[in-house]
């Protein structure tokens, strides 16, 4: 692929999307024998759509022995339902929903509706926890949070979900904090800048617009979420993955910051032939540098996490064979 920079690279990406192909969730996917993967993504021009488009564009350009087409959807739950019904061959969803669907511990996959045939293919973009503090504050790492004034987000928000898991894994209740507020993001940023809280927890794909806006509002720093605290959370919550927030991701960020979060995982079922799963995962892995350059949100895809990052469901046999041959697991 010809190297381009900035807006030019994204313009080329939009052109490539036209070669990614489109399909329909209303019709069953063709059988695996035709070597065609129909991928459920997300809303038009949303994060999942861009990721799926990048993958299919590279697969189709690479001259692999299969073709890849993308399909818009209302989101990851619909993607999983379409995959189970055979309306698509592969689907994108976050690692926590992969866990919930396979384990059967959240609706609409509860109990005997668990998606036991769900198979992981490859772990991709990460959505890390971002802990923001004032630049001159004394919070230096995640284990410093007890005793501080923290905003954990409104109930039902992605940042509240990850903070609930952090609190559970660390065995911290809200009484551990001097204050635990539940403000909307914009109000929480104002409170942090005004010195009314010490820590603000955000979560989203890199670069996250809310993090970017907060860092422009006042003098803030990103607090590392690594070390033994992260290790404990990853052990307790298998759908999370270690994620690095790379230097340069945000204005003024001069070094890599360790964190954790969910990852988008490409998933399938055993209906996808082993050779096709192998071919798809191999092509993504071999063209990972090109995929990562197509859009800033794809830069968090890490080769070291492809076979394991946030994956709690079994690997598809074709993916497992490739990762073993590539010595990635």
C-alpha distance (Angstrom), angle and dihedral (degrees) to the residues before:
residue distance angle dihedral
X1 . . .
X2 3.81 . .
X3 3.80 112.2 .
X4 3.80 115.7 -115.9
X5 3.78 132.9 169.5
X6 3.80 138.0 -132.6
X7 3.76 115.9 -33.2
X8 3.79 90.3 2.3
X9 3.78 91.5 60.6
X10 3.81 91.4 49.9
X11 3.82 90.4 48.4
X12 3.80 88.9 54.5
X13 3.83 87.7 48.6
X14 3.80 90.6 56.1
X15 3.79 89.5 51.0
X16 3.81 89.9 49.5
X17 3.80 90.0 53.4
X18 3.76 88.0 65.5
X19 3.79 86.5 62.1
X20 3.79 93.5 47.4
X21 3.79 91.6 79.9
X22 3.78 130.6 -138.7
X23 3.78 133.1 -116.7
X24 3.80 138.7 177.1
X25 3.79 130.0 -105.9
X26 3.79 89.6 -152.8
X27 3.81 94.0 71.3
X28 3.82 128.7 58.7
X29 3.79 114.7 -101.6
X30 3.76 116.0 -107.0
X31 3.76 116.8 -99.4
X32 3.79 119.4 -85.1
X33 3.82 90.8 -109.1
X34 3.81 91.7 76.9
X35 3.84 89.8 62.1
X36 3.78 93.0 -128.6
X37 3.80 123.9 134.1
X38 3.80 118.5 -158.2
X39 3.82 108.8 -162.9
X40 3.82 125.3 -158.1
X41 3.82 107.7 -144.2
X42 3.82 125.3 158.4
X43 3.79 144.5 -98.0
X44 3.80 117.6 -15.1
X45 3.83 109.4 -80.0
X46 3.81 91.3 -0.8
X47 3.80 123.4 130.6
X48 3.82 96.8 -89.4
X49 3.80 91.1 45.1
X50 3.83 91.2 52.7
X51 3.80 92.2 46.8
X52 3.80 93.1 48.0
X53 3.80 90.5 45.9
X54 3.80 91.4 51.4
X55 3.80 91.5 50.8
X56 3.80 95.3 46.4
X57 3.80 92.5 44.4
X58 3.81 91.0 55.0
X59 3.81 93.4 42.8
X60 3.81 91.5 51.3
X61 3.81 93.9 43.9
X62 3.78 93.2 46.7
X63 3.79 92.2 66.2
X64 3.79 90.8 -125.3
X65 3.80 118.6 170.5
X66 3.80 91.1 -99.8
X67 3.79 140.2 52.5
X68 3.79 125.4 -128.2
X69 3.82 128.3 -150.3
X70 3.81 129.8 -178.3
X71 3.79 129.5 -139.9
X72 3.79 127.8 -163.1
X73 3.80 119.2 -129.1
X74 3.79 143.5 171.1
X75 3.79 91.9 -101.7
X76 3.77 148.3 -67.7
X77 3.81 98.4 -48.1
X78 3.80 90.5 54.7
X79 3.81 88.1 46.4
X80 3.80 91.4 55.9
X81 3.79 91.9 46.2
X82 3.82 91.2 49.9
X83 3.80 90.1 49.0
X84 3.79 92.4 50.9
X85 3.83 91.3 48.5
X86 3.81 91.8 50.4
X87 3.80 94.6 -116.5
X88 3.81 89.2 125.8
X89 3.81 133.5 24.7
X90 3.80 97.3 -142.3
X91 3.80 135.2 16.0
X92 3.80 141.6 -169.8
X93 3.81 121.7 -128.3
X94 3.77 136.9 146.5
X95 3.77 119.8 -91.0
X96 3.81 94.2 -113.2
X97 3.80 91.1 57.6
X98 3.80 90.3 46.3
X99 3.80 87.1 56.2
X100 3.81 94.8 45.4
X101 3.82 93.4 47.0
X102 3.81 94.5 47.9
X103 3.81 94.7 41.5
X104 3.81 92.9 44.0
X105 3.81 94.2 -133.3
X106 3.83 100.5 127.1
X107 3.81 134.7 48.5
X108 3.00 132.9 -71.2
X109 3.83 85.8 28.4
X110 3.81 98.5 43.3
X111 3.78 123.5 141.5
X112 3.80 114.7 -30.2
X113 3.82 89.4 8.3
X114 3.81 91.1 69.7
X115 3.81 113.2 136.5
X116 3.81 97.3 -123.8
X117 3.83 93.9 164.4
X118 3.81 91.3 60.5
X119 3.79 112.5 123.6
X120 3.80 129.3 -170.4
X121 3.80 118.0 -130.5
X122 3.81 108.0 177.5
X123 3.82 137.5 -19.4
X124 3.80 114.8 -124.8
X125 3.85 139.0 161.9
X126 3.79 118.8 19.6
X127 3.82 129.9 -140.6
X128 3.80 103.4 -157.0
X129 3.76 131.5 -162.7
X130 3.81 108.6 -107.3
X131 3.81 115.6 -158.4
X132 3.81 110.7 -163.6
X133 3.81 124.2 -163.5
X134 3.79 134.6 166.0
X135 3.80 111.0 -83.3
X136 3.83 93.5 -118.8
X137 3.81 94.8 43.4
X138 3.81 123.9 115.4
X139 3.82 96.7 -122.8
X140 3.80 105.6 112.1
X141 3.83 103.9 160.7
X142 3.79 141.8 5.6
X143 3.80 95.1 -91.1
X144 3.84 88.2 63.6
X145 3.84 92.1 68.6
X146 3.86 99.6 93.7
X147 3.79 111.1 94.7
X148 3.81 93.1 23.0
X149 3.81 132.0 109.0
X150 3.79 106.0 -106.5
X151 3.78 137.1 176.9
X152 3.81 111.1 -142.6
X153 3.81 98.5 179.2
X154 3.76 136.1 -112.4
X155 3.79 118.6 -52.6
X156 3.82 111.0 -89.6
X157 3.80 95.3 24.3
X158 3.84 120.6 122.6
X159 3.80 91.5 -117.6
X160 3.80 91.3 51.6
X161 3.81 90.1 50.2
X162 3.79 93.2 55.1
X163 3.82 92.3 43.3
X164 3.81 90.4 51.3
X165 3.80 88.1 55.1
X166 3.82 91.9 46.1
X167 3.81 91.5 51.2
X168 3.81 91.8 46.3
X169 3.81 94.8 48.4
X170 3.82 93.0 45.1
X171 3.83 91.2 45.0
X172 3.79 90.7 -124.6
X173 3.79 119.1 147.8
X174 3.81 122.3 -164.3
X175 3.78 89.1 -97.3
X176 3.82 87.4 72.0
X177 3.80 88.6 73.4
X178 3.76 131.2 71.0
X179 3.81 86.1 -137.1
X180 3.81 133.3 0.2
X181 3.79 109.8 -168.4
X182 3.82 128.1 -174.6
X183 3.80 102.5 -152.3
X184 3.80 129.4 157.3
X185 3.81 109.1 -99.2
X186 3.82 97.1 -104.6
X187 3.82 92.1 50.2
X188 3.81 91.3 45.7
X189 3.82 91.1 54.5
X190 3.83 90.3 51.7
X191 3.81 90.2 48.7
X192 3.80 91.8 50.4
X193 3.80 93.3 48.6
X194 3.83 90.4 47.1
X195 3.81 91.9 52.7
X196 3.80 93.7 -113.9
X197 3.83 92.4 122.0
X198 3.81 131.5 24.6
X199 3.82 102.5 -148.9
X200 3.78 135.0 31.8
X201 3.80 119.7 -166.0
X202 3.82 116.8 -150.7
X203 3.80 131.5 167.8
X204 3.78 133.2 -166.4
X205 3.77 147.4 110.9
X206 3.80 116.9 -58.7
X207 2.99 118.9 -69.6
X208 3.80 93.4 30.7
X209 3.81 113.3 -166.3
X210 3.82 93.2 -142.3
X211 3.80 91.6 52.7
X212 3.78 90.5 46.7
X213 3.82 91.4 50.7
X214 3.81 92.9 46.7
X215 3.81 92.2 52.1
X216 3.81 89.2 52.9
X217 3.81 93.2 49.5
X218 3.81 98.6 64.9
X219 3.81 141.6 -22.6
X220 3.80 105.1 -61.2
X221 3.79 138.4 155.6
X222 3.80 133.8 -151.8
X223 3.79 110.1 -118.3
X224 3.83 115.2 -139.7
X225 3.80 113.9 -112.1
X226 3.79 98.4 -164.0
X227 3.79 139.4 96.5
X228 3.78 125.7 66.4
X229 3.81 92.6 -24.8
X230 3.80 91.4 59.5
X231 3.80 91.3 44.5
X232 3.80 90.3 55.4
X233 3.81 92.8 49.6
X234 3.82 92.8 48.2
X235 3.79 90.3 51.1
X236 3.81 93.0 49.9
X237 3.83 97.2 40.3
X238 3.84 109.9 40.6
X239 3.80 94.3 -174.9
X240 3.80 91.0 69.4
X241 3.78 124.2 85.2
X242 3.78 135.7 -161.4
X243 3.80 106.5 -101.7
X244 3.78 129.5 -173.3
X245 3.80 119.4 -144.4
X246 3.82 98.2 -146.5
X247 3.79 123.7 -131.7
X248 3.79 109.0 -98.8
X249 3.81 94.3 29.9
X250 3.79 88.7 114.1
X251 3.79 132.7 23.4
X252 3.78 110.2 -81.6
X253 3.82 95.6 10.8
X254 3.80 101.7 133.7
X255 3.80 100.9 170.5
X256 3.78 139.7 37.1
X257 3.81 114.2 -89.9
X258 3.82 120.2 -150.5
X259 3.79 116.6 -134.2
X260 3.80 142.5 140.8
X261 3.77 137.5 -126.5
X262 3.76 146.0 130.4
X263 3.79 123.9 -57.5
X264 3.76 132.1 -147.4
X265 3.79 108.1 -110.9
X266 3.79 127.5 -161.6
X267 3.81 106.9 -134.4
X268 3.78 138.9 -172.2
X269 3.81 140.8 163.1
X270 3.81 130.8 -116.9
X271 3.83 86.9 -92.5
X272 3.80 87.1 80.5
X273 3.81 105.5 86.1
X274 3.80 115.4 -112.2
X275 3.81 92.2 -122.6
X276 3.80 91.5 53.1
X277 3.80 93.2 48.0
X278 3.80 88.8 48.6
X279 3.81 92.0 49.8
X280 3.79 94.0 47.7
X281 3.80 95.3 48.3
X282 3.80 92.0 44.1
X283 3.80 92.3 52.0
X284 3.82 93.0 48.5
X285 3.80 91.6 48.6
X286 3.79 95.5 46.0
X287 3.81 91.9 47.8
X288 3.79 96.2 40.9
X289 3.84 94.7 117.8
X290 3.81 90.9 55.2
X291 3.82 92.8 46.0
X292 3.81 92.7 49.4
X293 3.81 91.9 53.3
X294 3.80 95.6 53.1
X295 3.82 96.4 77.8
X296 3.85 134.5 3.3
X297 3.82 92.1 -120.2
X298 3.82 89.8 62.4
X299 3.80 93.7 58.4
X300 3.81 92.2 87.7
X301 3.82 92.0 67.9
X302 3.81 104.4 113.9
X303 3.80 124.3 -163.0
X304 3.80 91.0 -144.2
X305 3.82 90.4 59.1
X306 3.82 100.4 44.6
X307 3.80 95.2 98.9
X308 3.78 99.8 35.1
X309 3.82 116.4 13.6
X310 3.80 106.6 130.5
X311 3.81 91.5 -25.4
X312 3.80 112.9 147.2
X313 3.84 100.0 153.3
X314 3.83 120.8 77.6
X315 3.80 117.8 -83.1
X316 3.80 117.8 -110.8
X317 3.81 109.0 -103.9
X318 3.82 91.8 -117.7
X319 3.80 92.8 50.9
X320 3.81 91.6 46.0
X321 3.81 90.9 52.2
X322 3.80 92.6 51.0
X323 3.80 94.5 46.3
X324 3.80 90.6 49.8
X325 3.81 92.0 50.5
X326 3.82 90.9 45.9
X327 3.83 90.1 48.0
X328 3.78 91.7 -123.8
X329 3.81 93.9 129.6
